Amino acid sequence: MSAVTEPSTFIIEQNQRARKELPFDNTADQQDADRGFIAKLEPGIVEDDNGTVVWDDDSYSFLQGSCPSSVHPSLWRQSGLVVKQGLYEVVPGIHQIRGLDLSNMTIIEGDTGVIVIDPLISAETAKAGMDLYFTHRGRKPVTGMIYTHSHVDHFGGAMGVMTVADAESGRVPVVAPAGFLEHAVAENVYAGTAMARRAAYMYGAALPRGPKGQVGAGLGQTTSTGAVTLIAPTLDITYTGQEQTIDGVRIVFQITPGTEAPSEMNFHFPGFRALCMAENATHTLHNLLTLRGALVRDPHVWSSYLTESINLYGRESDVVFASHHWPTWGTERLVEYLELQRDLYAYLHDQTLRRLNQGYVGSEIAEMMEMPPALVDSWAAHGYYGSVSHNVKAIYQRYMGWFDGNPAHLWEHPPVEGAKRHVEFMGGADEVLRKARKSFDEGDYRWVVQAVNYVIFADPSNRAAKALQADAFEQLAFGAENGPWRNFFLSGAYELRNGTFGTPTNAGSSSMMAALTVDQVFDGIALRLDGPKAWHEKATSDWVFTDENRTVRLQLRNGVLLHWDRRDGDKLPAPDVTFTLTRPTLIGVLLAGEDLQAAVQAGRLRIDGDVQSFAKLVGLFDQPDPDFDIVTP
């Protein structure tokens, strides 16, 4: 169900002011987003082999109408541009598939085939995009694939484009920045379950779509829900200026680690005078700390790499494109666009540090931050995906951490205990709700959700509190220019009224699992160990990997599962048990549910010693919860 409230007069007036104040007469983006259009996928729906819909662009047809009062006019404008779907020509020989996933897929025509850049999230959407290209440009072999960076919307559809055998045979090179595989997989090993659950809020994949529901996520409309796959890179890009010629196409690379992703790169096509900016320059202010959760990104480094991009390639290009949104044509225009993007991240960084060193904390700086007129007037600098507010707080967190220096905040009660005390001090739940309803009527929705949250966490069965907070969340959503903010508010309201919708996407595919290193497997297992239950357990095992010519010692003690590589002559005590196997067998037995005895009988696993010393550990591990509560305790 969509939102149940109507936008208040406060929100209607706020959105009307935005309509008057923002530069809606600047329609260059509309022209750029339409330029080069060839054909749409019709219908704009992608299904998996079972007939389950994994992508439905047609569900956003309502965006063709005029902006309703329940959507910020700037976000409505952005969503109307992002929803455009189909095959587009960037320049002769370069085409893009847009609107078939959160991201774009770019296709470069070489001498004998095509080079594919960033094959979307799902194999199904990637295949649909390739089929659309082949329909209008003729069927050609895939002769190369490039991952710009280590986020799933830029590699997950790999097996919809090519096969593992294509890569392993060397027929099709798979190119990625150094460190790609480690970072692509590690995100799912360490905090993947929590990130995926929060991503459901961020992208609104489970929300109803419509003027009072999900209208987009700013960077793209939402995430597809098909099969996430991964084909390991066969060629690493390790330094700026590295060149490769693939199928007759010369490519010059710029590595940009620590920008939008820990492993990322831009690259230039001199023969096309075209510059690919990966996700380092898009038509929005990006996230410095994505709301789904991640490590804080470095805006100072980000802006420095953008300066380098401009100086190396900007004036040698006639078009700049990225793996989201639409291209910008013309050397003068694209340089100005990249300079404004550079200035955006540099300004946020420097001004946050200026205020930080005056003693202000992140939440204060976020409210104080004023942006330069040139950035306010640039649609590409608006906070459709990232926001000034949460990016400023991220910069503060990057430099100063979670603690603001005030000892009153050093040892606060956790949410439930703090909520109970707040409610008691505020005169009880009924009194809090009475005052909160008055604040709601006055349009102070930020305070309503904050105050009523205490009531909900003190007593999650209080239906009146949940209803009031849901109403306030919806008002905040209706007034949000930022797509993920709107989705978070609407998701919170939805779950308060209907219960959890869980995690609609799953990145734990077999091909992702197969890419795990031995160390990542053991790290992932260690993170599921119930420490208190394992306090008094001890166990030691050796794992001999015949395919990697290494032996790993695995030791349990003091509720910690440790692992390290053994060295010749290290004089360690003998293990309780030794397993001899390969990395794929390790993944199959420990993660993929393969029967241990079947592996032994097949000769893929040998066990020497006391296997029971290891078997007793099974009961010490628990499972992550993809459906954990967010807006209730």
N, C-alpha and C positions, 0 to 999 in steps of 0.2 A: 504494500500500500504506500502511496505517496504521502507527503506531509498532510496533516489534517487541519492545520491552522491557515488563516489567510494573512498576507503581509499587513503589518500594522501601518498606521499613518506615519509613524516615525520612519519605517523602512521605505515606504513609498516615497516620502519626501526626500530621503537620503539618496535613493536611486535616481530621482528626478534631478537632483542637484548634480549628480555625477554626469547625467546625460547632457546637461548644459555646460559643465566645466571642462569636460574632456574633449580632445581634438577629433571628434567624429567626422569632421569634414576631410580629414586625411584618409583617403581610401587607397593608398598605394599598396597596402597589404592585400586588399581584395583583388587588385589587378594582378599582383604577383602570384597569389594563390591559385588563380585561374589560368595563368599563362602556361602554355604548352600542353593543355589538356587534350588527351587522345580518346579515352573511353573509360567508362565505369564498369565495375563488376555488377552485373544485374541478375538477380537481386543482390543487394550488398550484404549477403548472409553467408557465413562459412560454417559448415558442419563437419563433425568428425565421422569416422567410419560407421559409427553406430547411429548416426542421424542426430546426434546432440549438437545443438547450436553452440559454437565456440566464439563466434563474432557476429554481431548484428548491427551494422552501421545504419540500416534502414530504421531502426528504433529511434533514431535521432531526427527523423523527418520533421518533427515539430519545430526544429531550429530554423526552418525556412520562413516561419512566421515572424511577426513583430515581437519585440522584447516585452515580456509580461512584467508586472510589478513585483513578481516573486523571484526575479533574477537580476543581479547587478548588470546594468547595460554593457559594461566593459567586458565582463565574463561572457555574456551572450554573444557579443561581437567575436570574441576569441573562439568560442565553441563553434560558431557558424563558419569560421575559417578552417578550423582543425577538422571538422567533420567532412570536408570535401574529400571525395574518395575516387580513386581510379589510377590510371596510368598517365603519367605526365612526361613530356620531354623537357629536360633541363637545358641542354644544348644538343645538337646533333651528335649521337653516339652515347649520350648519358640520359637515362630515364629513371624515374622514381615511381614506386608504388606507394601511394599515400592513403590513409584512411582505412586500412585493413588491419590495423593493430594500434597499439599505443605509439609505435615508432614507424619510421619510413624504411623501406628497402630500396636501395639504389642499384641500378644495373648498368654496367659499363660495357659497351660493345668493343670487343677486341678483334684481332685478325681472323680468328676461327670460331670464337664463341663469346660468352659473356662472363664478366667478373661481377660477383654479387657482393654488395656491401651491406652488412647488418640484416640478417634474415629474420627479423621480427621475433615475437615471443614463442609462437606455436608453429609446429610443423604444418598444421592445416592452413593457417593464414599465409604462411610463406609459400606453400604450394599453390594456393589460390592466386597469389600475386604473380608467381612465375607463369602460371597458365594464362593469366590475363595478358602478360607481356608477350608470351609466345603467340597468342591469338592475333595480336596486332603487329608484331615485329618479326614473326616467323620463328620456328623452333631452332634453337642453337644449343650446342653443348655448354655446360658450365665449365669454364676453364680456370676459375679462381674464385676464392671467397675470402673476404676481409672482415674481421671483427674490429670495429673502432675502439671498443672498450668492454669492460668485464661485467656489465649489467645484463640481466637476462633478456631484456627487450631488444638486445642487439646480437644475440646468438641462439636463442631458444628454438628458432624455427629451422636450424641448420639442416636437419634431415628431411625437410620439405624441399630443399634445394639440391642436395647431393647426398651421397652415401659415405659411410665410413670407409668402405673399400676404395672409393675414389681418392680419398685423402691418403690412406695407408699405402696405396700403390704408387703414390707420387704423381698421379695423373693430374690431380687438381690441388694446387697449393692452397693451404689455409693459413692466412696471414693474421697476426695479432701482435699487439704491443707486448714487450717483455713483462712477465709476471701475470699475464692474462689468466691462465688456467688456475693458478693458485688463488687469485682473488675471486674469480667467477665461482669457484666451488666453495671456497672458505666461507663466503657469506651465508651459504645454506648449512654449513657445518656448525657454526658457532651460535648464531642467533636467528637462524632461518625461520623457525616456527613462530617466534614472536614477531619478526619482521613481516612475515606473510599475513599474520592475523591483523596487524596494524595496517598493512597495505590494503586489506579489504575495506577498511575505513577510508584510507587515503584516495583510492581510485573509485570507490563506490560501485564495485563490480556487481554487488548483490542488491543494489538499490533500484527501485522503479525509476524509469526514465521519463522525464517530462518537465514541464515548467515549474512544478513544485517538487521535483525529484532531482535525479542526477542529470546534469547537462554537459558534463565533460570534466576533465582533470587539468586543463590548461596546457599541458605538454602534449597530450593526445586525449582521445575521448575516454578510454578506459583500457583495461588489460584484457587480452583474449584469454580463453580458459581451455585451450587445447593442450596437446602433448608438448612439453618442454624437452628439448633435446640438446645435445652438445657433441660436436665433433672437434677433437683436440687440434690445436694449431700445429702446423708442420714447419712454419717459418716465423721466427720472432724478429720484431723490429726493436733494436736495442739503442739506437742513437739518432738524433736529429741530423738530417742530411742523408740518411741511408736511402739508397735508391733500389728499386726492383722494377724489372720489366716483365709483365705478365701478359701473355698472349699479345705481344706487340705494344702493350700500353705502358708507357713510362710513368712511374709513380715516385714522388719524393716525399719522405715521411718526416714528421715532427713529433717526437714523443712528448707527452704532457702529463707525466705522473702527478698525482695529488691534486688534480683539478676536479672535474665532475665525477671522476672515478679514480681509484688508486692506480689503475693501469689503463691508459687512454692515449690516443694519438690522433693528430690531424694529418692530412696529406694533400699534396698538390698534384694535379695532372697537367704538366706543362703543355702537352699536345692539345688539350681541350681548353687551356687557360681557365681551369676550374679548380676551386678549392673546397675540400670537404673538411668541415669543422667538427665532425663527430657530434658530441653533445656539449661542446664548450662554448658555442654561440648559437642560441636559439631565439625565437621571438617571444621571450619571456625572461623575467628575472628567475634564475634557477635556484635550486636549494643549496644552501651551505650545510644544512642538516635536514635531510629529508624526514618528513613526519612519520614515515614508517619505521624510522630508526636506522642509524648508520654511524660511522665515525664522522666527526666534523671535518668538512673540507676547508681548504686554505684559500681564502679569497685573494690574498696577496700573491701567492704563487699563480693562481688562476689568471689574475690580471696581467702578471708578468709574461705568461705564455701567450696571452692574446696579443700583447705588444710584439712578441717575437713572431707570431703568425702574420701580423700586419707587415712587419718589416721584411720578412722572408718572402711572402707570397702575395700579399694584398694587392700590390700594384702590378703584379704579374698575372692577375686574374680578371676575367670578365664576369664571373659568376661565383657566388659562394653558396653552398648548400650544406645541410646538416641532416642528421638522422631523425629529426623531428621538424615539423612545420614546412615552410615553403622557402625556395631560394630567394636571393637578392641579386639582381643583375646590374651591371654597370660598375666599372672600376671605382669611380668616385663614390657612388652610393654604397658599395659594399665596404669600402674602407671606413666611411663614416659610421656605418652600422657596427662594424667590429670595434671601432674606437669607442662608441657609446657603450657597447657591452663591456669593454675593458674598463672604462671609467666607472661604470656601475659597481663592479666588484671592488675596485680600488677605493671608491668613495665610501662604501659601506665599511670596509676594513678600517680605513684611516680614521673616519669620524667616530666609529665605535671605540677605537683605542684612545682617541682624544678624550672622549667622555669618560671612559673607564679610568683613565689616569687622573680625572677630576673627582673620582670617588663615586660615580654613579654605577648602579648595577644594571644588568641586562634588561630587565623589564622597564626600568626608567629610561634607558637609552632608546629602547624601541619606541617609546611614546614621544621622545624628544626629537627623533631623527626627522630632518627635513631634507628632501631630495632636490638637487639642482633643477632649474626650469627645463633645461635641455633633456634631462632624463624623464621628467614628468611628461614632456611632450612626445617622447618616443614610446610608441606602443610596445616595442620590443623590450623596454625596460620595466614594464608593469609587472606586478606580482601575481601572475596567473598560476604559477606553479610553486616557486618559492615566494616568500613575502619579505618585505623590509622588516616587519615585526619579528618573525621567527628566525630570520637570518642574522639580525643584530644579536639576538639572544644566543645564537649558535657561535658567533664570533666571541662573545663574552665567555661562553663555556669553553671554547678552544683555548683561550689564554688563562682563564681564571678557575675553570672547573665549576662544579655544582654549588659550591659554598660562596656566599656573597660577602663573607667577612664579619657579618653580624652574629655574635655568639648566641643570640636568641634563636637563630636558625641552625645552630650546629648540631642539636640533638632533639629535634622535634619528634613528637609522637607519630607513628605510622598512620596511614589514612583513616582506618576504622576507629582507632583509639582517639585520635585527634578529633574526629568528627563527633564522637559521643560527647567529648568535653565541650566542644564549641556549641553544640545544640543545647546542652545543659546551661552554659553561661548565657546563651542568647534567649533563655526563657522557655525552652522546650520547642518541640517540632511545630506545634500549632502556631506559636508566636512567630517562629521563623517564616513559616509559610504565609502568615498574614502580612508580614512586612514585605516578603518577596513578591506577593501579588501586587502590592502597591508599587514596588519598584518596576514590575513588569508593565503596569499601566502607565508608568512614567517613561518607559522606553529604555530602562537601564538593564538590558538583557545580559550584559557581561556580569553584572553583580548578581543577577538572579541565578544564573547557572552556578556561580561560585558559592553563594550562600546555601542554595538548595542542595548542592552536592553534599554538604555536611549532613543534612537530614537523611539523604539516601544512604550514605555510608554508615550512618548510625543505625538506620533501620531500613534495609533494602526492601521490606514489604510495604513501605509507605507509598501507596498508589497515587495519592494526591501529589506528593513530592515529585515522583517520577513523571507524572503528567505535566506538571508545571515546568519542570526542567526541559522536558521534550518540547513543549511549546516555545520556550525561550531559545532552545537550540535551533528550532526552525526559523525564528526571526533572524538570528545571527546568520544562518545559511542564506536566507533571502537577500541579505545585505552584503554578502561576501564577494569581492572581486576575484578572490583566489579560489581556484577549482578544488584543490584538496581541502581547504578550510570548509567550503560548502559541503563537501562529501563527508568530512569528519562530523560536522554538526548534524547533518541529516542521518548519518549512520548511528550516532548516539541517540537521536530521537527515535529512530526505527527500533533499536534494540531495547530502549526503555519501554516501548509500547508492545513489542512483539517477542522479545527474547533474542538471543544471539543468532546471527546468521552464519557464524563460524568463519571458515577460511575457504572461499570459493575456488581458489587457485592452488595448484600443487606443483612446486618446482623440484620435488624429489624424484625425478624420473630415473629410469634405469641407465640412460646414457650419462646423466649428471653423476649418478652414483659410481659409474664405471671410471669416471675421471678422477676420483679421489686418490690422493697419495696415501701411502702407508701411514705416514704421520697424521694426516687428516682423519683417517679412520680411527686411529687410537685416540686422537684428541676428541673426536665426536663421541666416542664411547665414554671417555672420562667425564664428559659434561653431563652424562645421564646417571652417573653414580650417586646413589643416596648416601651422602657423606656420613651422617650420624649412624645409619644402619651398618656402615662398613668400618666404623671406628676401630673395632677390635679384631678385624679380619686381616690376615696376611697371606699373600700368595705371590709367587715369582714364576714367570714363564719366559722362555726364549722363543722367538719367532724367526725362523730361518727362511729367507726369501730367495729362492733359487733363481728367480728371474731378475733380481736386482743385486745379487751377490752381497747381501748384507744380513746381519742378525740383529734383531731388535729385542732388548730386554724390557719386559712389561712387569711392573711391580706394584702391588697394592699394599699400602700401609697408611695408617692414620687417616683413613677415609679419602685418600688421594690415589688415583691410578696414574702412575708415572711411566714414561717410556723414553728410551734413548738407544742409540746405536752402540753395540758392543765393539770393542777394539781388540785386536789380537793381543793376547797376553795380559788382559786387564785384571785377571785374578779375582773375578767376582765369584761369589758362592754359586754352587751348582743350582740350576733352576728346579722347581718341582716337576715341571713338564716342558717338553720341547715340541713345537709344531714346525714341520717343514712343508712349505707350500709356496704358492705364487701370490702376487698382489691380487689378481682377479679372484682367486679362490678365497682369499681373506675377505674381500668385499661380498662374495656370494654367501659365505657361511655366516659372517657376523652381521651383515646388513640386509641382504636380499632374501633371507629365509631359506637358503639352501640347506638340505639335510647334511649334518656333519658326517654321519655314518656313510652316506652315499658318496661323499667326497673321499672318505678313506678307502672305501671299496673300489672306487674308480682310480685310485692311485694318485689322486691330486693332492692328498693331504696325508702326512705321516705324523703319528703321535707317539712320542717316547716319554715314558715317565708316568706320574700319577695324574691322570686326566681329571679325576674327581676333585683335585685341588683347584682346578679351573672351573669345573662345572658348578661348584657350590657358589660361584660368584654371580650366577645368573639372577638369583633373587635379590641382588643388591642394586639392580638398575631399575629406573622407572622410565616412563615415556613422556615426551613433551605433550602439551595440550593445545591443539590448534583452535579450540573453541573457548579459550579462557575469557572471563568477563572483563570488560573495560569500563563501562559506565556504572557498574555496580560492583560491590566488593566480592 
